[in-house]
Amino acid sequence: MSAKLNFTDESVLRISGGRGFRSASILAENISYLASSRQIVLTEPLDIEEAWSAGLNFTHNFHFAEREINFTFDLFRTDFINQIVLDVEQDYQHLYFYNLKGKSYSNSMLAVIGFEIVKGLDFKTGYKFNDVKMTIGDELVQRLLVAKHRGLVTLDYETPDKRWMFNTSLQWVGPQRLPDNSILPASVHVHNGDDTSPAYAMLNAQTTWKANDLWEFYVGAENLTNYRQHRPIIGDENPFGAYFDATQIYGPTMGVRGYAGLRFSLK
């Protein structure tokens, strides 16, 4: 069910809620975990997933200092009645799949504000909060490799003649929960011994030149902050060993990358 309320032409509230069922495709949805030495174990017959969800979206446009400002706010909640749990923390040799026994929920909040600083220069910033927890074993814990906090800032400029466009974006990713790697043998190389990943930021930039209505040329760079995850693969010194694991990737694995290209439009 959904409902929409227009307070004014510039302010809109949308509310939705529902109940959903799905049959999980455990291999297709967790294919990245095949890049490890773990064996798949189904501890019981897997049931249909079931969840209740509700959310709201509020959009408001207003003017300040002769500038139009766009504000968007999203808030969503999902409660699982049943969920297929992927448990990678019992041991480092197996992937356990079983039905949820306890609570599992997801709270998500997103706030975005954008406006034109000067003619042709657009600014946008956003913040996202994710509180995603599920019961693994007998404990309600934060889901692995899900950042609770994320931020984004973008600046986009287009020249008055529409020939040049400049785009930059700065993304900040907060800490993410990792499995307890301290239980691994000392001979196995790991990225760090902490239970959470460090926060990091990534800066991307691109310049586009529009030659005419048909041709566009662009050049850009990604990860200008040059942040890279240290030793992203666990047990990389022994890829056929019992502890090889390439699934704990929480950040970029490559540094600064440049690119260039062209676009051709058919009219």
Stockholm file with secondary structure:
# STOCKHOLM 1.0

chainA/1-267         MSAKLNFTDESVLRISGGRGFRSASILAENISYLASSRQIVLTEPLDIEEAWSAGLNFTHNFHFAEREINFTFDLFRTDFINQIVLDVEQDYQHLYFYNLKGKSYSNSMLAVIGFEIVKGLDFKTGYKFNDVKMTIGDELVQRLLVAKHRGLVTLDYETPDKRWMFNTSLQWVGPQRLPDNSILPASVHVHNGDDTSPAYAMLNAQTTWKANDLWEFYVGAENLTNYRQHRPIIGDENPFGAYFDATQIYGPTMGVRGYAGLRFSLK
#=GR chainA/1-267 SS CEEEEEEETTEEEEEEEEEEEECCCHHHHTGGGGSBSCEEEECSCCCCEEEEEEEEEEEEEEEETTEEEEEEEEEEEEEEEECEEEECSSCSSEEEEEECCSCEEEEEEEEEEEEEEETTEEEEEEEEEEEEEEEETTEEEECTTCCSEEEEEEEEEECTTSCEEEEEEEEEECCCBCCCGGGSCTTSCCSCSSSBCCCEEEEEEEEEEECSSSEEEEEEEECTTCCCCSSCSBTTTCTTSTTCBCCCCCSCSSCCEEEEEEEECCC
#=GC SS_cons         CEEEEEEETTEEEEEEEEEEEECCCHHHHTGGGGSBSCEEEECSCCCCEEEEEEEEEEEEEEEETTEEEEEEEEEEEEEEEECEEEECSSCSSEEEEEECCSCEEEEEEEEEEEEEEETTEEEEEEEEEEEEEEEETTEEEECTTCCSEEEEEEEEEECTTSCEEEEEEEEEECCCBCCCGGGSCTTSCCSCSSSBCCCEEEEEEEEEEECSSSEEEEEEEECTTCCCCSSCSBTTTCTTSTTCBCCCCCSCSSCCEEEEEEEECCC
//
